[in-house]
Amino acid sequence: MTDIRTILRDAGVRLGDRLEAELLLAHALGVDRAWFFAHAEDRPDAAAVERFETLVARRVAGEPVAYILGRRDFWSLPLEVTPATLIPRPETELLVELALERLPRGGSVLDLGTGSGAIALALANERPDIEVVAVDASAAALAVARRNAERLGLARVAMRESDWYASLDDRRFDVIVSNPPYVEAGDPHLRQGDLRYEPASALASGIDGLDDMRRIADGARRHLRKDGWLLVEHGWNQGDAVRALFRQSGLSHAFTAQDLEARDRVTGAQAD
């Protein structure tokens, strides 16, 4: 039998990523990564090694680690993720930060295209005083979001199946947030890396990547309270176009915030 140290070293070389090797081995053994520090010389049994090798093979084939593990942390919250949902990414936390800055006490927020529920649950966890409504057109994604809400003790978040605003009638909110599809349909990145495994409907949006963004912008004024904010994540080269869409839809005070890599990431605008 081979010890933990050697197993991790060899798998790290095969995967080209030591962290991924640790995450997969921890999952196979049912431990956390900190366990390895005190058990580097332990020798897992054959069944555990076989489980680990199966996970490594899936990763080598290209399957995202988040789908292999069935979870991804976001805003310090452990979230279930499946191939029905987009994998939450750290850069989306900027959208949460900007929403928190603009939510009044006792206010309300709508999360459009909630997926795993990452944004809605992060906001609800930070602000017990607010009302949170999360919608998605995918029943499978909503099922994941509901399970996350229940497990995190955030079942007060209202989950609805809806094609953007379709099921909301004339409801209005203080803040609307969304991480919608914004990749150009012909972008070659859709056929590379983790994106190959994620739901296409959550990634691509027309020739210029802005088809869904237009629908969100067009319906915003009907669903925002006076002085309410619309905040959306988008691609690094779409800030100018999204601000223009927001202005054309009658919103004002449009701005774009950059992420930690100094790339345009989130654009917002206000309803007068």
N, C-alpha and C positions, 0 to 999 in steps of 0.2 A: 504493500500500500504506500502511496505517495503522501507526503505531508502537505498541510495547507499552504505553506510558503512556496513550495515548488509548484503546486497546482495553480496558484495565482500568478506566479511568474510566467509559467508557460502559456496560460490562457491570455494574459496581458499581451504577450508577444503576438499570439494568433489574432487577437481582436484589435491590436494596435491601441488599446486603451485599458490601463490598469483599473480605473474606476469602474468601467463596465464589467470587468472580470470580477471585481469585489461584489458588485451589486448582484450579479447572477449567482455567484457562489453563496452569498448570504441567503438569497431566496431559496436555493436548493437545499440548504442546511436548516432553514427556518431560524436564522439568527440575524442580528444586526452587524454592520460592518465593524463596530468597535470590538466585537467578540474576537476578531482575528488577531488583535494585538496580544492577547493572552493565550492564544491557542495556535500560534504559527506552526508548532511542531506536531499538532494533532494530525491523525490520519483518518480521514472519513471512510466509512464503509463503502463497499462496492456499489450499493444501491444509490447512495448520495452522489457518488462520483458519476454514475450513469445519468442521474437527473441533471447534474450540472452540465455534462457533455451534451445532452439534448438541448439545453438552453443555449449553450455556446454555438451549437450548430445552427439554431434558429437565427441567432444574431449574425453569424458569418454569412447567412443567406440574405441578410438585409433587413430582417424584421426589427422594428424599433424596440429598444429596451423597455420603454414604457408599456408597450403592448405585451411583451413577454412577461413582465412583472405584474401587469394589470393595475399599475398605479403610477402616479407622478405627483410630486409635491408642488404646490403653488401657494404663494403667500403663507408659507409654513403649514398649510393644510394638506394632509394626505388624501389624494383624490383617486378614486377608481377611474380608470380609462379603458376603453375598448376600441376596436376598429370602427365603431359607430361614432366616435367622438374625435375631434381634433386633440392633439397632445398639447396641454398647456405649456407655454414657454415663458421664461423669466421676463422677457421684454414687455409682456402684456401687463406686468405689475405696474408699469407706468400709468396705464389706463385706470387701474384701481386707485392709485395715488391721486390722480387728477379728479376723479369722481368724489373721493372723500373730501377733498378741499372745497368742493362746491355743493355738497349735500347739506341742506339746512337741518337743524335739529327737528326730529319728528317728520322728516321729509320722506319722499318716495323715489324709487329708482326702478327703471325698466332695463333689463338685460336682454337684448335682441340676439338670437342665435346662441343660446347659452351653452350648448354642447355638454360638457361634463359638469357644468354649473360653476366653473372655476371663479369667474368674475363675480357673479351674484353671491356666491357663498363667502367669498373674501369680504365683500362689502357688508353682508349680513353679520359676519363674525366680528368685524370691527365696530359696527354701529348697531347695537341691539335696539336703538330707538327708531330705526327707519323701516319703512315698508319696502319689501323687495319682491318684484315680479320678474320671472324669467321665462322666456318663450323660446321654442325651437320648432322648426317644421318637421323634425325627425322624431318619431315616437321612440325609436331605439335610443337616441341620444338623451331624450327626456327621462327615460327609465334609469339611465346611468346617473343623471343629475339628481333624480329623486332619491336614489340609494345613497349618494354622497351626502345629501341634505339630512337624511335620517341618521346616518352613521355619525355625522358631526354635530348632531343635536340642533340642526338648523331647519327643521321641518316647517318653520313659519314662512320660509320662502315659498311663494306661490309659483308653481310650475304649470305652464300651459302649452299645449300644442298649438302652434300658430305660425303661419307663413308671414314673418315679420309682424306688421301691425294688425293682420286680418281679423283676429279674434278679440281685439281690445276695444271695439266700439269707439266711444269718444273719451276713454279714460286718459287722464293727463298725469304727468310725472314731473318732479323737480329736476331729475337728471335721467337721460337715456344714454346707455353705454352699449357698445357693440364691438366685437372683433369679427367682422363679417368676412366672407370670401373676398379676396382682393388681388389674387394672382391672375395675370393674363392667361387666357385659355391655352395659348401656344407656348407658354414659358417652358423651356426644356428642363427646368428644375423639378417640374411635376413628375418627371420620369426618373428622378435621381433620389438617392438616400431615403430618409424616413418618409418623405412626401409620397413615395410610391404606395405606401400602405395606408395613408390617411384618407378619409372620405373626400372624394373629389368635390362634392357639393359644398364642403366647408372650406375649400381652398380657391377654386377658380371661379371667375365671374365675368365672362364675356371677353371680347377681344382686347379691351383696355384694362380689364380687371375691376371695372367700376360699376357694372350693371346693378349689383345689389346695393352698392353705396348710393346710387341714384334713388332707389326705392326708399332707402332709409332716410335720406335727406328730404325727399318729397313729402313724406308723411310726418316729419318731425314736428312741425308747427301745430298740427292738429293734436298732438299727444304731449306737448310740453306746456307746463304752466308758465305764466308770465315770468320772465327772467330765468327760465329753466335752461339747462345746458344739454346739448347733444355732444357726445364724445365718442370718437371711433378710432380704432387702430387701423393702420394701412401700411403699404409698402414704403420703402425708403425714398422712392422717387415720385410719390403721389401727393405730397403735401400741397403743392400749388393747385392741383386739379381738385382735390377734396375741398379746399377752402373756396374755390370758385363754385363748386356744386352747392355748398352751404349758403353762399351769398345768393345764388340764383334761386334758392328755395325760400328766401326771405329771412334767413337767420343773419345775425350781426355779430360783431366782435370776434370774428374768426381768427384763430391762432393755431400754430402747430408747435408741438413740444418734441424735443429730441430725446432719444434713449441714451444709454451710457456710452454708446459708441458714436455719439454725435450724429446720428441719423434721424431724419424725420420719422416719427413713429405714431403719434397720436394727434389728431386734429379735433378741435372743438369749436362750437359757435353757440350763440345765445338767442333765445326767443324774446323779442321785446314785448 
